[in-house]
Structure formats: C-alpha cells, structure tokens
Amino acid sequence: MSATYYAKVENGTVTDLHVVSYDFIVANPNRYGDASLWIETFVDGSGPGYCGIGWTYDAALNKFVAPVVESAPL
C-alpha cells in the first residue's frame, strides 16, 4: 500500500498531517495514537478534500472545512 496524506482529527479539529500509509499508522500506535483519529485527505480535492492544521472535519458531510478568517477593521 502506498503512502498518502492523513489528517489527525481530534474533537473535530485537524491537529496534525502526515504523508504515511494507514497500515503504518495502525502498526505504530506509540507514534500516532488512536488510528481511528486519522482521516485520509486528498490533494486533488476528491473525497473529503484537502485540509490544513486548524481546519475542522464535518463527519456528517465527510468534508474538511477551512477556518473562517475575519478581516481586521480598517
């Protein structure tokens, strides 16, 4: 199995990203923790899409959501 991008989602928020195979995550719980917290993320936008640290994951929609950045007042 080839390596791909995985996002660690804790309490609905992306806290970490790794390029790794899911099998490697499962085989290394001391390094990655609970394997069920890792969700595959796709650079090409397929599946739940791509994400960054601080994004949220909507499990009902199976979609990563970018944070809303409010602009500073002028």
All heavy atoms as a GROMACS GRO file, in nm:
protein
  565
    1MET      N    1   0.085  -0.118   0.000
    1MET     CA    2   0.000   0.000   0.000
    1MET      C    3   0.089   0.124   0.000
    1MET      O    4   0.186   0.131   0.073
    1MET     CB    5  -0.091  -0.003   0.123
    1MET     CG    6  -0.192   0.110   0.127
    1MET     SD    7  -0.311   0.085   0.259
    1MET     CE    8  -0.438   0.004   0.165
    2SER      N    9   0.056   0.221  -0.082
    2SER     CA   10   0.140   0.341  -0.094
    2SER      C   11   0.105   0.443   0.014
    2SER      O   12  -0.002   0.439   0.073
    2SER     CB   13   0.122   0.402  -0.231
    2SER     OG   14  -0.010   0.446  -0.248
    3ALA      N   15   0.198   0.535   0.032
    3ALA     CA   16   0.177   0.642   0.130
    3ALA      C   17   0.082   0.745   0.072
    3ALA      O   18   0.077   0.767  -0.048
    3ALA     CB   19   0.310   0.706   0.166
    4THR      N   20   0.007   0.807   0.157
    4THR     CA   21  -0.086   0.912   0.118
    4THR      C   22  -0.096   1.012   0.231
    4THR      O   23  -0.029   0.999   0.333
    4THR     CB   24  -0.222   0.850   0.080
    4THR    OG1   25  -0.304   0.951   0.021
    4THR    CG2   26  -0.292   0.789   0.198
    5TYR      N   27  -0.178   1.114   0.219
    5TYR     CA   28  -0.193   1.216   0.321
    5TYR      C   29  -0.302   1.177   0.420
    5TYR      O   30  -0.411   1.138   0.380
    5TYR     CB   31  -0.232   1.350   0.257
    5TYR     CG   32  -0.126   1.408   0.168
    5TYR    CD1   33  -0.114   1.370   0.035
    5TYR    CD2   34  -0.036   1.502   0.218
    5TYR    CE1   35  -0.016   1.424  -0.047
    5TYR    CE2   36   0.062   1.556   0.136
    5TYR     CZ   37   0.071   1.517   0.004
    5TYR     OH   38   0.168   1.570  -0.076
    6TYR      N   39  -0.270   1.192   0.549
    6TYR     CA   40  -0.367   1.166   0.655
    6TYR      C   41  -0.368   1.283   0.752
    6TYR      O   42  -0.264   1.339   0.786
    6TYR     CB   43  -0.334   1.037   0.732
    6TYR     CG   44  -0.383   0.915   0.660
    6TYR    CD1   45  -0.304   0.851   0.565
    6TYR    CD2   46  -0.511   0.866   0.682
    6TYR    CE1   47  -0.351   0.740   0.496
    6TYR    CE2   48  -0.558   0.755   0.612
    6TYR     CZ   49  -0.478   0.693   0.520
    6TYR     OH   50  -0.525   0.585   0.451
    7ALA      N   51  -0.488   1.320   0.795
    7ALA     CA   52  -0.508   1.426   0.892
    7ALA      C   53  -0.553   1.365   1.023
    7ALA      O   54  -0.642   1.280   1.024
    7ALA     CB   55  -0.614   1.524   0.841
    8LYS      N   56  -0.493   1.410   1.132
    8LYS     CA   57  -0.538   1.366   1.264
    8LYS      C   58  -0.645   1.464   1.311
    8LYS      O   59  -0.621   1.585   1.319
    8LYS     CB   60  -0.423   1.364   1.364
    8LYS     CG   61  -0.463   1.307   1.499
    8LYS     CD   62  -0.342   1.294   1.590
    8LYS     CE   63  -0.379   1.220   1.717
    8LYS     NZ   64  -0.261   1.206   1.804
    9VAL      N   65  -0.764   1.411   1.337
    9VAL     CA   66  -0.877   1.495   1.377
    9VAL      C   67  -0.912   1.463   1.522
    9VAL      O   68  -0.951   1.351   1.555
    9VAL     CB   69  -0.999   1.471   1.285
    9VAL    CG1   70  -1.117   1.555   1.330
    9VAL    CG2   71  -0.962   1.503   1.141
   10GLU      N   72  -0.897   1.564   1.607
   10GLU     CA   73  -0.930   1.549   1.749
   10GLU      C   74  -1.038   1.651   1.783
   10GLU      O   75  -1.020   1.771   1.759
   10GLU     CB   76  -0.806   1.572   1.835
   10GLU     CG   77  -0.697   1.470   1.807
   10GLU     CD   78  -0.571   1.494   1.888
   10GLU    OE1   79  -0.496   1.588   1.854
   10GLU    OE2   80  -0.550   1.420   1.985
   11ASN      N   81  -1.150   1.601   1.836
   11ASN     CA   82  -1.264   1.687   1.871
   11ASN      C   83  -1.307   1.773   1.753
   11ASN      O   84  -1.340   1.890   1.770
   11ASN     CB   85  -1.232   1.773   1.993
   11ASN     CG   86  -1.203   1.689   2.114
   11ASN    OD1   87  -1.272   1.592   2.143
   11ASN    ND2   88  -1.097   1.724   2.186
   12GLY      N   89  -1.302   1.716   1.632
   12GLY     CA   90  -1.349   1.784   1.513
   12GLY      C   91  -1.249   1.878   1.448
   12GLY      O   92  -1.278   1.937   1.345
   13THR      N   93  -1.129   1.893   1.506
   13THR     CA   94  -1.029   1.986   1.453
   13THR      C   95  -0.905   1.910   1.407
   13THR      O   96  -0.857   1.821   1.477
   13THR     CB   97  -0.989   2.089   1.562
   13THR    OG1   98  -1.106   2.160   1.603
   13THR    CG2   99  -0.888   2.188   1.509
   14VAL      N  100  -0.852   1.949   1.291
   14VAL     CA  101  -0.729   1.889   1.240
   14VAL      C  102  -0.612   1.939   1.323
   14VAL      O  103  -0.589   2.060   1.334
   14VAL     CB  104  -0.708   1.924   1.090
   14VAL    CG1  105  -0.575   1.869   1.041
   14VAL    CG2  106  -0.824   1.872   1.007
   15THR      N  107  -0.540   1.845   1.385
   15THR     CA  108  -0.429   1.881   1.472
   15THR      C  109  -0.293   1.841   1.417
   15THR      O  110  -0.190   1.884   1.468
   15THR     CB  111  -0.445   1.817   1.612
   15THR    OG1  112  -0.450   1.674   1.597
   15THR    CG2  113  -0.572   1.866   1.681
   16ASP      N  114  -0.291   1.758   1.312
   16ASP     CA  115  -0.164   1.710   1.257
   16ASP      C  116  -0.188   1.654   1.117
   16ASP      O  117  -0.299   1.610   1.086
   16ASP     CB  118  -0.107   1.600   1.347
   16ASP     CG  119   0.043   1.588   1.341
   16ASP    OD1  120   0.105   1.654   1.255
   16ASP    OD2  121   0.100   1.512   1.421
   17LEU      N  122  -0.085   1.656   1.035
   17LEU     CA  123  -0.091   1.599   0.900
   17LEU      C  124   0.035   1.518   0.876
   17LEU      O  125   0.144   1.559   0.917
   17LEU     CB  126  -0.098   1.708   0.794
   17LEU     CG  127  -0.226   1.789   0.788
   17LEU    CD1  128  -0.205   1.915   0.706
   17LEU    CD2  129  -0.338   1.706   0.727
   18HIS      N  130   0.021   1.403   0.810
   18HIS     CA  131   0.136   1.318   0.777
   18HIS      C  132   0.117   1.254   0.641
   18HIS      O  133   0.004   1.225   0.600
   18HIS     CB  134   0.153   1.206   0.880
   18HIS     CG  135   0.213   1.251   1.007
   18HIS    ND1  136   0.347   1.243   1.034
   18HIS    CD2  137   0.158   1.307   1.117
   18HIS    CE1  138   0.372   1.290   1.154
   18HIS    NE2  139   0.257   1.331   1.207
   19VAL      N  140   0.227   1.233   0.571
   19VAL     CA  141   0.227   1.153   0.448
   19VAL      C  142   0.275   1.016   0.491
   19VAL      O  143   0.393   0.998   0.525
   19VAL     CB  144   0.320   1.213   0.341
   19VAL    CG1  145   0.318   1.125   0.216
   19VAL    CG2  146   0.278   1.355   0.307
   20VAL      N  147   0.183   0.919   0.492
   20VAL     CA  148   0.211   0.788   0.551
   20VAL      C  149   0.102   0.692   0.504
   20VAL      O  150  -0.004   0.735   0.459
   20VAL     CB  151   0.214   0.800   0.706
   20VAL    CG1  152   0.078   0.837   0.762
   20VAL    CG2  153   0.269   0.678   0.773
   21SER      N  154   0.125   0.564   0.514
   21SER     CA  155   0.019   0.468   0.485
   21SER      C  156  -0.064   0.444   0.611
   21SER      O  157  -0.013   0.454   0.723
   21SER     CB  158   0.077   0.336   0.434
   21SER     OG  159   0.138   0.266   0.539
   22TYR      N  160  -0.191   0.412   0.592
   22TYR     CA  161  -0.276   0.384   0.708
   22TYR      C  162  -0.224   0.262   0.784
   22TYR      O  163  -0.229   0.259   0.907
   22TYR     CB  164  -0.421   0.362   0.664
   22TYR     CG  165  -0.515   0.354   0.782
   22TYR    CD1  166  -0.547   0.468   0.854
   22TYR    CD2  167  -0.570   0.232   0.822
   22TYR    CE1  168  -0.630   0.461   0.965
   22TYR    CE2  169  -0.655   0.225   0.930
   22TYR     CZ  170  -0.684   0.339   1.002
   22TYR     OH  171  -0.767   0.332   1.111
   23ASP      N  172  -0.172   0.165   0.712
   23ASP     CA  173  -0.115   0.046   0.778
   23ASP      C  174  -0.003   0.084   0.872
   23ASP      O  175   0.012   0.026   0.979
   23ASP     CB  176  -0.064  -0.054   0.673
   23ASP     CG  177  -0.177  -0.118   0.594
   23ASP    OD1  178  -0.293  -0.118   0.642
   23ASP    OD2  179  -0.150  -0.168   0.483
   24PHE      N  180   0.078   0.183   0.834
   24PHE     CA  181   0.188   0.229   0.918
   24PHE      C  182   0.134   0.298   1.043
   24PHE      O  183   0.187   0.281   1.153
   24PHE     CB  184   0.281   0.322   0.840
   24PHE     CG  185   0.410   0.349   0.910
   24PHE    CD1  186   0.513   0.256   0.908
   24PHE    CD2  187   0.430   0.468   0.978
   24PHE    CE1  188   0.633   0.280   0.974
   24PHE    CE2  189   0.549   0.493   1.044
   24PHE     CZ  190   0.652   0.399   1.042
   25ILE      N  191   0.027   0.376   1.027
   25ILE     CA  192  -0.037   0.441   1.143
   25ILE      C  193  -0.083   0.336   1.243
   25ILE      O  194  -0.058   0.345   1.362
   25ILE     CB  195  -0.155   0.530   1.098
   25ILE    CG1  196  -0.104   0.652   1.021
   25ILE    CG2  197  -0.239   0.574   1.218
   25ILE    CD1  198  -0.214   0.734   0.956
   26VAL      N  199  -0.152   0.234   1.191
   26VAL     CA  200  -0.204   0.126   1.276
   26VAL      C  201  -0.092   0.050   1.345
   26VAL      O  202  -0.102   0.015   1.463
   26VAL     CB  203  -0.293   0.030   1.192
   26VAL    CG1  204  -0.330  -0.093   1.272
   26VAL    CG2  205  -0.417   0.102   1.143
   27ALA      N  206   0.018   0.027   1.273
   27ALA     CA  207   0.130  -0.051   1.326
   27ALA      C  208   0.215   0.026   1.426
   27ALA      O  209   0.299  -0.033   1.494
   27ALA     CB  210   0.218  -0.101   1.212
   28ASN      N  211   0.193   0.158   1.437
   28ASN     CA  212   0.276   0.240   1.525
   28ASN      C  213   0.192   0.327   1.619
   28ASN      O  214   0.197   0.451   1.614
   28ASN     CB  215   0.368   0.328   1.440
   28ASN     CG  216   0.471   0.247   1.367
   28ASN    OD1  217   0.572   0.209   1.424
   28ASN    ND2  218   0.443   0.216   1.241
   29PRO      N  219   0.117   0.264   1.709
   29PRO     CA  220   0.029   0.341   1.798
   29PRO      C  221   0.105   0.431   1.895
   29PRO      O  222   0.051   0.534   1.938
   29PRO     CB  223  -0.051   0.233   1.873
   29PRO     CG  224   0.035   0.111   1.866
   29PRO     CD  225   0.106   0.120   1.733
   30ASN      N  226   0.228   0.397   1.930
   30ASN     CA  227   0.305   0.484   2.020
   30ASN      C  228   0.338   0.616   1.953
   30ASN      O  229   0.354   0.718   2.020
   30ASN     CB  230   0.434   0.416   2.066
   30ASN     CG  231   0.406   0.302   2.161
   30ASN    OD1  232   0.301   0.297   2.224
   30ASN    ND2  233   0.499   0.210   2.170
   31ARG      N  234   0.349   0.615   1.822
   31ARG     CA  235   0.383   0.735   1.746
   31ARG      C  236   0.259   0.812   1.700
   31ARG      O  237   0.257   0.935   1.701
   31ARG     CB  238   0.465   0.696   1.624
   31ARG     CG  239   0.513   0.810   1.541
   31ARG     CD  240   0.604   0.761   1.432
   31ARG     NE  241   0.661   0.873   1.360
   31ARG     CZ  242   0.749   0.861   1.266
   31ARG    NH1  243   0.793   0.742   1.230
   31ARG    NH2  244   0.796   0.967   1.204
   32TYR      N  245   0.152   0.741   1.660
   32TYR     CA  246   0.035   0.804   1.600
   32TYR      C  247  -0.090   0.802   1.688
   32TYR      O  248  -0.188   0.866   1.655
   32TYR     CB  249   0.003   0.739   1.465
   32TYR     CG  250   0.110   0.765   1.363
   32TYR    CD1  251   0.209   0.670   1.336
   32TYR    CD2  252   0.116   0.885   1.295
   32TYR    CE1  253   0.309   0.694   1.245
   32TYR    CE2  254   0.216   0.911   1.202
   32TYR     CZ  255   0.312   0.815   1.177
   32TYR     OH  256   0.411   0.841   1.086
   33GLY      N  257  -0.088   0.727   1.798
   33GLY     CA  258  -0.205   0.720   1.884
   33GLY      C  259  -0.316   0.638   1.822
   33GLY      O  260  -0.292   0.545   1.745
   34ASP      N  261  -0.438   0.674   1.854
   34ASP     CA  262  -0.557   0.603   1.808
   34ASP      C  263  -0.573   0.617   1.656
   34ASP      O  264  -0.594   0.728   1.605
   34ASP     CB  265  -0.679   0.660   1.879
   34ASP     CG  266  -0.809   0.591   1.844
   34ASP    OD1  267  -0.810   0.501   1.757
   34ASP    OD2  268  -0.911   0.626   1.906
   35ALA      N  269  -0.563   0.508   1.584
   35ALA     CA  270  -0.570   0.509   1.438
   35ALA      C  271  -0.704   0.562   1.387
   35ALA      O  272  -0.712   0.616   1.276
   35ALA     CB  273  -0.542   0.370   1.382
   36SER      N  274  -0.809   0.550   1.467
   36SER     CA  275  -0.941   0.596   1.421
   36SER      C  276  -0.949   0.749   1.412
   36SER      O  277  -1.043   0.802   1.354
   36SER     CB  278  -1.052   0.543   1.512
   36SER     OG  279  -1.046   0.607   1.639
   37LEU      N  280  -0.851   0.819   1.468
   37LEU     CA  281  -0.849   0.965   1.461
   37LEU      C  282  -0.793   1.017   1.329
   37LEU      O  283  -0.803   1.136   1.299
   37LEU     CB  284  -0.766   1.024   1.576
   37LEU     CG  285  -0.817   0.997   1.717
   37LEU    CD1  286  -0.721   1.054   1.819
   37LEU    CD2  287  -0.957   1.053   1.736
   38TRP      N  288  -0.733   0.929   1.249
   38TRP     CA  289  -0.668   0.968   1.125
   38TRP      C  290  -0.762   0.950   1.007
   38TRP      O  291  -0.816   0.843   0.985
   38TRP     CB  292  -0.539   0.888   1.106
   38TRP     CG  293  -0.436   0.926   1.207
   38TRP    CD1  294  -0.421   0.871   1.332
   38TRP    CD2  295  -0.337   1.026   1.195
   38TRP    NE1  296  -0.317   0.933   1.397
   38TRP    CE2  297  -0.263   1.029   1.315
   38TRP    CE3  298  -0.301   1.115   1.094
   38TRP    CZ2  299  -0.156   1.116   1.336
   38TRP    CZ3  300  -0.196   1.202   1.115
   38TRP    CH2  301  -0.125   1.202   1.236
   39ILE      N  302  -0.780   1.057   0.928
   39ILE     CA  303  -0.870   1.056   0.813
   39ILE      C  304  -0.790   1.092   0.689
   39ILE      O  305  -0.715   1.190   0.689
   39ILE     CB  306  -0.985   1.157   0.834
   39ILE    CG1  307  -1.066   1.117   0.958
   39ILE    CG2  308  -1.074   1.164   0.710
   39ILE    CD1  309  -1.167   1.219   1.001
   40GLU      N  310  -0.809   1.013   0.584
   40GLU     CA  311  -0.738   1.041   0.460
   40GLU      C  312  -0.785   1.174   0.401
   40GLU      O  313  -0.903   1.204   0.400
   40GLU     CB  314  -0.761   0.928   0.360
   40GLU     CG  315  -0.673   0.938   0.238
   40GLU     CD  316  -0.680   0.815   0.148
   40GLU    OE1  317  -0.760   0.724   0.177
   40GLU    OE2  318  -0.606   0.812   0.050
   41THR      N  319  -0.689   1.252   0.354
   41THR     CA  320  -0.717   1.380   0.292
   41THR      C  321  -0.655   1.380   0.152
   41THR      O  322  -0.551   1.318   0.132
   41THR     CB  323  -0.665   1.496   0.380
   41THR    OG1  324  -0.695   1.620   0.317
   41THR    CG2  325  -0.519   1.487   0.409
   42PHE      N  326  -0.721   1.442   0.057
   42PHE     CA  327  -0.682   1.430  -0.083
   42PHE      C  328  -0.641   1.564  -0.142
   42PHE      O  329  -0.722   1.658  -0.145
   42PHE     CB  330  -0.799   1.372  -0.164
   42PHE     CG  331  -0.840   1.235  -0.119
   42PHE    CD1  332  -0.930   1.218  -0.015
   42PHE    CD2  333  -0.788   1.122  -0.180
   42PHE    CE1  334  -0.969   1.091   0.027
   42PHE    CE2  335  -0.825   0.995  -0.138
   42PHE     CZ  336  -0.915   0.980  -0.034
   43VAL      N  337  -0.519   1.571  -0.190
   43VAL     CA  338  -0.467   1.694  -0.250
   43VAL      C  339  -0.549   1.736  -0.371
   43VAL      O  340  -0.569   1.855  -0.397
   43VAL     CB  341  -0.318   1.676  -0.288
   43VAL    CG1  342  -0.264   1.799  -0.357
   43VAL    CG2  343  -0.236   1.645  -0.165
   44ASP      N  344  -0.603   1.640  -0.446
   44ASP     CA  345  -0.679   1.673  -0.567
   44ASP      C  346  -0.823   1.716  -0.538
   44ASP      O  347  -0.901   1.743  -0.628
   44ASP     CB  348  -0.679   1.556  -0.665
   44ASP     CG  349  -0.755   1.434  -0.615
   44ASP    OD1  350  -0.814   1.438  -0.505
   44ASP    OD2  351  -0.756   1.333  -0.686
   45GLY      N  352  -0.860   1.724  -0.410
   45GLY     CA  353  -0.993   1.770  -0.372
   45GLY      C  354  -1.100   1.663  -0.370
   45GLY      O  355  -1.214   1.691  -0.337
   46SER      N  356  -1.066   1.539  -0.407
   46SER     CA  357  -1.167   1.433  -0.404
   46SER      C  358  -1.192   1.391  -0.259
   46SER      O  359  -1.127   1.439  -0.167
   46SER     CB  360  -1.120   1.314  -0.488
   46SER     OG  361  -1.001   1.260  -0.434
   47GLY      N  362  -1.286   1.300  -0.240
   47GLY     CA  363  -1.319   1.253  -0.105
   47GLY      C  364  -1.359   1.370  -0.017
   47GLY      O  365  -1.430   1.459  -0.062
   48PRO      N  366  -1.310   1.373   0.106
   48PRO     CA  367  -1.345   1.484   0.194
   48PRO      C  368  -1.266   1.611   0.163
   48PRO      O  369  -1.284   1.714   0.226
   48PRO     CB  370  -1.313   1.433   0.333
   48PRO     CG  371  -1.207   1.330   0.312
   48PRO     CD  372  -1.238   1.269   0.177
   49GLY      N  373  -1.178   1.605   0.062
   49GLY     CA  374  -1.099   1.720   0.024
   49GLY      C  375  -0.965   1.724   0.093
   49GLY      O  376  -0.921   1.626   0.154
   50TYR      N  377  -0.898   1.836   0.082
   50TYR     CA  378  -0.768   1.855   0.146
   50TYR      C  379  -0.788   1.950   0.263
   50TYR      O  380  -0.888   2.021   0.271
   50TYR     CB  381  -0.667   1.911   0.047
   50TYR     CG  382  -0.526   1.903   0.097
   50TYR    CD1  383  -0.467   1.779   0.123
   50TYR    CD2  384  -0.452   2.017   0.124
   50TYR    CE1  385  -0.338   1.770   0.173
   50TYR    CE2  386  -0.322   2.008   0.172
   50TYR     CZ  387  -0.267   1.885   0.196
   50TYR     OH  388  -0.139   1.875   0.245
   51CYS      N  389  -0.692   1.953   0.354
   51CYS     CA  390  -0.707   2.037   0.473
   51CYS      C  391  -0.572   2.081   0.525
   51CYS      O  392  -0.468   2.039   0.476
   51CYS     CB  393  -0.782   1.961   0.582
   51CYS     SG  394  -0.689   1.818   0.642
   52GLY      N  395  -0.576   2.162   0.627
   52GLY     CA  396  -0.457   2.205   0.698
   52GLY      C  397  -0.484   2.201   0.846
   52GLY      O  398  -0.599   2.184   0.890
   53ILE      N  399  -0.380   2.217   0.925
   53ILE     CA  400  -0.395   2.220   1.070
   53ILE      C  401  -0.484   2.339   1.107
   53ILE      O  402  -0.469   2.448   1.052
   53ILE     CB  403  -0.258   2.226   1.139
   53ILE    CG1  404  -0.183   2.096   1.114
   53ILE    CG2  405  -0.272   2.255   1.288
   53ILE    CD1  406  -0.041   2.093   1.164
   54GLY      N  407  -0.580   2.314   1.195
   54GLY     CA  408  -0.674   2.417   1.237
   54GLY      C  409  -0.806   2.411   1.162
   54GLY      O  410  -0.903   2.476   1.202
   55TRP      N  411  -0.813   2.334   1.054
   55TRP     CA  412  -0.939   2.315   0.983
   55TRP      C  413  -1.028   2.225   1.068
   55TRP      O  414  -0.982   2.160   1.162
   55TRP     CB  415  -0.915   2.248   0.849
   55TRP     CG  416  -0.850   2.333   0.746
   55TRP    CD1  417  -0.747   2.422   0.764
   55TRP    CD2  418  -0.881   2.337   0.608
   55TRP    NE1  419  -0.713   2.479   0.647
   55TRP    CE2  420  -0.793   2.429   0.547
   55TRP    CE3  421  -0.972   2.271   0.528
   55TRP    CZ2  422  -0.796   2.457   0.412
   55TRP    CZ3  423  -0.974   2.299   0.392
   55TRP    CH2  424  -0.889   2.392   0.335
   56THR      N  425  -1.155   2.219   1.036
   56THR     CA  426  -1.246   2.127   1.104
   56THR      C  427  -1.288   2.018   1.007
   56THR      O  428  -1.275   2.033   0.886
   56THR     CB  429  -1.371   2.199   1.159
   56THR    OG1  430  -1.437   2.266   1.053
   56THR    CG2  431  -1.333   2.299   1.268
   57TYR      N  432  -1.337   1.909   1.065
   57TYR     CA  433  -1.388   1.798   0.985
   57TYR      C  434  -1.533   1.777   1.022
   57TYR      O  435  -1.567   1.757   1.138
   57TYR     CB  436  -1.307   1.671   1.012
   57TYR     CG  437  -1.362   1.551   0.939
   57TYR    CD1  438  -1.353   1.541   0.801
   57TYR    CD2  439  -1.425   1.448   1.008
   57TYR    CE1  440  -1.405   1.432   0.732
   57TYR    CE2  441  -1.477   1.339   0.941
   57TYR     CZ  442  -1.466   1.332   0.804
   57TYR     OH  443  -1.518   1.224   0.737
   58ASP      N  444  -1.620   1.784   0.921
   58ASP     CA  445  -1.762   1.759   0.939
   58ASP      C  446  -1.788   1.613   0.902
   58ASP      O  447  -1.793   1.580   0.783
   58ASP     CB  448  -1.844   1.854   0.851
   58ASP     CG  449  -1.992   1.843   0.874
   58ASP    OD1  450  -2.042   1.730   0.901
   58ASP    OD2  451  -2.061   1.945   0.863
   59ALA      N  452  -1.805   1.528   1.003
   59ALA     CA  453  -1.822   1.385   0.978
   59ALA      C  454  -1.954   1.355   0.906
   59ALA      O  455  -1.960   1.264   0.824
   59ALA     CB  456  -1.816   1.308   1.110
   60ALA      N  457  -2.059   1.431   0.934
   60ALA     CA  458  -2.188   1.408   0.870
   60ALA      C  459  -2.179   1.432   0.719
   60ALA      O  460  -2.242   1.362   0.641
   60ALA     CB  461  -2.295   1.498   0.932
   61LEU      N  462  -2.099   1.530   0.679
   61LEU     CA  463  -2.082   1.562   0.537
   61LEU      C  464  -1.958   1.497   0.477
   61LEU      O  465  -1.937   1.506   0.357
   61LEU     CB  466  -2.074   1.714   0.518
   61LEU     CG  467  -2.195   1.795   0.557
   61LEU    CD1  468  -2.167   1.944   0.542
   61LEU    CD2  469  -2.316   1.755   0.474
   62ASN      N  470  -1.874   1.436   0.563
   62ASN     CA  471  -1.746   1.380   0.521
   62ASN      C  472  -1.668   1.485   0.442
   62ASN      O  473  -1.631   1.466   0.327
   62ASN     CB  474  -1.763   1.253   0.438
   62ASN     CG  475  -1.630   1.187   0.406
   62ASN    OD1  476  -1.536   1.192   0.485
   62ASN    ND2  477  -1.619   1.127   0.288
   63LYS      N  478  -1.644   1.600   0.510
   63LYS     CA  479  -1.582   1.713   0.443
   63LYS      C  480  -1.496   1.792   0.541
   63LYS      O  481  -1.535   1.816   0.655
   63LYS     CB  482  -1.691   1.803   0.386
   63LYS     CG  483  -1.641   1.924   0.314
   63LYS     CD  484  -1.757   2.004   0.257
   63LYS     CE  485  -1.706   2.129   0.190
   63LYS     NZ  486  -1.815   2.210   0.136
   64PHE      N  487  -1.378   1.834   0.493
   64PHE     CA  488  -1.294   1.925   0.570
   64PHE      C  489  -1.340   2.068   0.542
   64PHE      O  490  -1.373   2.102   0.428
   64PHE     CB  491  -1.147   1.910   0.532
   64PHE     CG  492  -1.087   1.780   0.580
   64PHE    CD1  493  -1.062   1.677   0.492
   64PHE    CD2  494  -1.057   1.761   0.714
   64PHE    CE1  495  -1.007   1.557   0.535
   64PHE    CE2  496  -1.003   1.642   0.759
   64PHE     CZ  497  -0.977   1.540   0.669
   65VAL      N  498  -1.340   2.151   0.645
   65VAL     CA  499  -1.388   2.288   0.633
   65VAL      C  500  -1.279   2.384   0.679
   65VAL      O  501  -1.227   2.371   0.791
   65VAL     CB  502  -1.516   2.309   0.718
   65VAL    CG1  503  -1.567   2.452   0.705
   65VAL    CG2  504  -1.624   2.209   0.678
   66ALA      N  505  -1.245   2.480   0.592
   66ALA     CA  506  -1.142   2.578   0.624
   66ALA      C  507  -1.191   2.671   0.735
   66ALA      O  508  -1.310   2.701   0.744
   66ALA     CB  509  -1.107   2.660   0.501
   67PRO      N  510  -1.098   2.719   0.819
   67PRO     CA  511  -1.139   2.814   0.922
   67PRO      C  512  -1.181   2.946   0.860
   67PRO      O  513  -1.131   2.984   0.754
   67PRO     CB  514  -1.013   2.830   1.007
   67PRO     CG  515  -0.900   2.785   0.921
   67PRO     CD  516  -0.956   2.688   0.823
   68VAL      N  517  -1.270   3.016   0.925
   68VAL     CA  518  -1.314   3.148   0.879
   68VAL      C  519  -1.218   3.250   0.938
   68VAL      O  520  -1.198   3.255   1.059
   68VAL     CB  521  -1.458   3.176   0.922
   68VAL    CG1  522  -1.499   3.318   0.885
   68VAL    CG2  523  -1.553   3.074   0.864
   69VAL      N  524  -1.159   3.327   0.850
   69VAL     CA  525  -1.065   3.431   0.895
   69VAL      C  526  -1.134   3.565   0.878
   69VAL      O  527  -1.171   3.604   0.768
   69VAL     CB  528  -0.935   3.427   0.812
   69VAL    CG1  529  -0.840   3.536   0.857
   69VAL    CG2  530  -0.871   3.290   0.822
   70GLU      N  531  -1.151   3.633   0.991
   70GLU     CA  532  -1.216   3.763   0.986
   70GLU      C  533  -1.111   3.869   0.956
   70GLU      O  534  -1.002   3.867   1.011
   70GLU     CB  535  -1.284   3.792   1.119
   70GLU     CG  536  -1.398   3.696   1.148
   70GLU     CD  537  -1.469   3.730   1.277
   70GLU    OE1  538  -1.467   3.847   1.318
   70GLU    OE2  539  -1.527   3.638   1.337
   71SER      N  540  -1.146   3.960   0.868
   71SER     CA  541  -1.051   4.066   0.835
   71SER      C  542  -1.052   4.171   0.946
   71SER      O  543  -1.152   4.194   1.012
   71SER     CB  544  -1.087   4.130   0.701
   71SER     OG  545  -1.218   4.181   0.705
   72ALA      N  546  -0.939   4.235   0.963
   72ALA     CA  547  -0.925   4.339   1.064
   72ALA      C  548  -0.998   4.465   1.017
   72ALA      O  549  -1.001   4.495   0.897
   72ALA     CB  550  -0.779   4.370   1.088
   73PRO      N  551  -1.057   4.539   1.108
   73PRO     CA  552  -1.125   4.663   1.068
   73PRO      C  553  -1.023   4.762   1.013
   73PRO      O  554  -0.907   4.765   1.055
   73PRO     CB  555  -1.188   4.713   1.197
   73PRO     CG  556  -1.124   4.638   1.307
   73PRO     CD  557  -1.064   4.514   1.250
   74LEU      N  558  -1.067   4.842   0.919
   74LEU     CA  559  -0.977   4.941   0.857
   74LEU      C  560  -0.963   5.065   0.941
   74LEU      O  561  -1.035   5.106   1.016
   74LEU     CB  562  -1.029   4.979   0.718
   74LEU     CG  563  -1.036   4.862   0.621
   74LEU    CD1  564  -1.098   4.907   0.490
   74LEU    CD2  565  -0.898   4.807   0.595
   0.00000   0.00000   0.00000
